[in-house]
């Protein structure tokens, strides 16, 4: 997706360093995006206000759904990692991603290779990449548990229908 390609290219060019806002505008245009598509979602204005930099996961509230950009899922899973494996698995499930999503895992690996060693998001993404199999297994467990709960609710609803007479009241 365009936002993820932009973010990965930005990291390749600038890492976590600041760049002039004009550079961000130019790179956004080259990626067929507007600066509004990135501001506060991928890029954050520097403390001095003289430029922009790649956001930290803790600074964002990424929306996660099955249509979310890969970079949004990456930020959300980095943010959730500090809460544990289950929280990270919940993010993957909400995003419809798993251990087989080659785009997500390639993006995480790339980000790990380009950001400084002490970077908090790099630390989270590195741990996630290392725990990929465990995380994928936990995500599968969450999906299976949710399906079982849904099946139970549907069975209860069917059983309740058996006791209702034609006017919707219990017999």
C-alpha positions as CSV (number, residue, x, y, z in Angstrom):
1,X,0.0,0.0,0.0
2,X,1.1,3.6,-0.6
3,X,1.4,4.7,3.0
4,X,3.6,1.7,3.9
5,X,5.8,2.2,0.8
6,X,6.2,5.9,1.8
7,X,7.1,5.0,5.4
8,X,9.7,2.4,4.4
9,X,11.3,4.8,1.9
10,X,11.2,7.6,4.5
11,X,13.0,5.3,7.0
12,X,15.6,4.4,4.3
13,X,16.3,8.1,3.7
14,X,16.0,9.6,7.1
15,X,15.6,6.9,9.7
16,X,14.3,8.6,12.8
17,X,16.0,11.9,11.9
18,X,14.2,15.1,11.2
19,X,13.7,16.4,7.7
20,X,12.3,19.6,6.4
21,X,8.5,19.7,5.9
22,X,9.1,20.6,2.3
23,X,10.9,17.2,1.9
24,X,7.9,15.4,3.4
25,X,5.6,17.3,1.0
26,X,7.8,16.3,-2.0
27,X,8.1,12.6,-0.9
28,X,4.3,12.5,-0.3
29,X,3.6,13.9,-3.8
30,X,6.0,11.3,-5.3
31,X,4.0,8.6,-3.5
32,X,0.6,9.9,-4.7
33,X,-0.3,10.9,-1.2
34,X,-1.0,14.2,0.5
35,X,0.8,15.4,3.6
36,X,-2.5,15.1,5.4
37,X,-2.5,11.4,4.7
38,X,0.7,11.1,6.7
39,X,0.7,13.9,9.3
40,X,0.0,12.4,12.7
41,X,-0.2,8.9,11.2
42,X,3.3,8.2,9.9
43,X,5.1,11.5,10.4
44,X,5.1,13.8,13.4
45,X,6.3,17.4,13.6
46,X,9.5,17.8,15.5
47,X,9.5,19.3,19.0
48,X,11.0,22.5,17.6
49,X,8.5,22.6,14.7
50,X,11.2,23.0,12.1
51,X,10.6,19.7,10.4
52,X,9.0,16.2,10.5
53,X,10.2,12.8,11.6
54,X,8.9,9.3,11.6
55,X,6.5,8.8,14.4
56,X,7.0,6.5,17.4
57,X,4.3,3.9,17.9
58,X,3.5,5.4,21.4
59,X,2.6,8.7,19.7
60,X,0.0,7.3,17.4
61,X,-3.5,5.8,17.6
62,X,-3.4,3.6,14.5
63,X,-6.8,2.3,13.3
64,X,-6.5,-1.4,12.8
65,X,-8.9,-3.3,10.6
66,X,-8.6,-5.8,7.7
67,X,-8.1,-2.8,5.4
68,X,-5.5,-1.1,7.5
69,X,-2.1,-0.1,5.9
70,X,0.7,-2.5,6.8
71,X,2.6,0.4,8.5
72,X,-0.5,1.0,10.7
73,X,-0.5,-2.6,11.8
74,X,3.2,-2.4,12.4
75,X,2.8,0.6,14.7
76,X,-0.2,-0.9,16.5
77,X,1.6,-4.2,17.1
78,X,4.7,-2.4,18.3
79,X,2.5,-0.3,20.7
80,X,0.8,-3.4,22.0
81,X,3.9,-5.5,22.4
82,X,4.6,-4.0,25.8
83,X,1.3,-5.4,27.0
84,X,2.4,-9.0,26.0
85,X,2.0,-11.6,23.4
86,X,-1.8,-11.8,23.7
87,X,-2.2,-8.1,23.1
88,X,0.0,-8.3,20.0
89,X,-1.9,-11.3,18.8
90,X,-5.2,-9.4,19.3
91,X,-3.8,-6.7,17.0
92,X,-2.9,-9.2,14.3
93,X,-6.4,-10.8,14.6
94,X,-8.1,-7.4,14.4
95,X,-6.1,-6.6,11.3
96,X,-6.8,-10.0,9.7
97,X,-3.0,-10.7,9.6
98,X,-1.1,-13.8,10.8
99,X,2.3,-15.4,10.7
100,X,2.0,-16.0,7.0
101,X,1.6,-12.3,6.0
102,X,4.8,-11.9,4.1
103,X,4.3,-8.1,3.6
104,X,3.9,-7.4,7.3
105,X,6.9,-9.5,8.3
106,X,9.1,-8.1,5.5
107,X,8.2,-4.5,6.6
108,X,9.0,-5.3,10.2
109,X,12.3,-6.9,9.3
110,X,13.2,-3.9,7.1
111,X,12.3,-1.4,9.8
112,X,14.4,-3.4,12.3
113,X,17.4,-3.2,9.9
114,X,17.1,0.6,9.4
115,X,16.4,2.0,12.8
116,X,18.9,2.6,15.5
117,X,19.6,-0.2,18.0
118,X,18.1,1.6,21.0
119,X,14.9,2.7,19.2
120,X,11.9,1.5,21.2
121,X,9.9,0.5,18.1
122,X,12.9,-1.4,16.7
123,X,13.2,-3.3,20.0
124,X,9.5,-4.2,19.8
125,X,9.6,-5.2,16.1
126,X,12.7,-7.3,16.6
127,X,11.1,-9.1,19.5
128,X,8.0,-9.7,17.3
129,X,10.0,-11.0,14.4
130,X,11.8,-13.4,16.8
131,X,8.5,-14.5,18.3
132,X,6.7,-14.8,14.9
133,X,5.8,-18.5,15.3
134,X,4.5,-18.0,18.9
135,X,2.6,-14.9,17.9
136,X,1.1,-16.6,14.9
137,X,0.0,-19.6,17.1
138,X,-1.5,-17.2,19.7
139,X,-3.4,-15.4,16.9
140,X,-4.8,-18.7,15.7
141,X,-5.8,-19.6,19.2
142,X,-7.7,-16.2,19.6
143,X,-9.5,-16.8,16.3
144,X,-10.5,-20.3,17.3
145,X,-11.7,-19.2,20.7
146,X,-13.8,-16.4,19.2
147,X,-15.3,-18.8,16.7
148,X,-16.2,-21.2,19.4
149,X,-17.9,-18.4,21.4
150,X,-19.8,-17.3,18.4
151,X,-20.9,-20.9,17.7
152,X,-22.1,-21.2,21.3
153,X,-24.1,-18.0,21.1
154,X,-25.7,-19.1,17.9
155,X,-26.6,-22.5,19.5
156,X,-28.1,-20.8,22.5
157,X,-30.2,-18.6,20.2
158,X,-31.4,-21.6,18.3
159,X,-32.3,-23.4,21.5
160,X,-34.2,-20.4,22.7
161,X,-36.2,-20.3,19.5
162,X,-37.3,-23.9,20.2
163,X,-39.0,-22.7,23.4
164,X,-40.8,-19.8,21.8
165,X,-44.3,-20.3,20.4
166,X,-45.6,-18.5,17.4
167,X,-46.1,-15.1,19.1
168,X,-42.5,-14.9,20.4
169,X,-43.3,-15.7,24.0
170,X,-41.9,-18.5,26.0
171,X,-44.2,-21.6,26.2
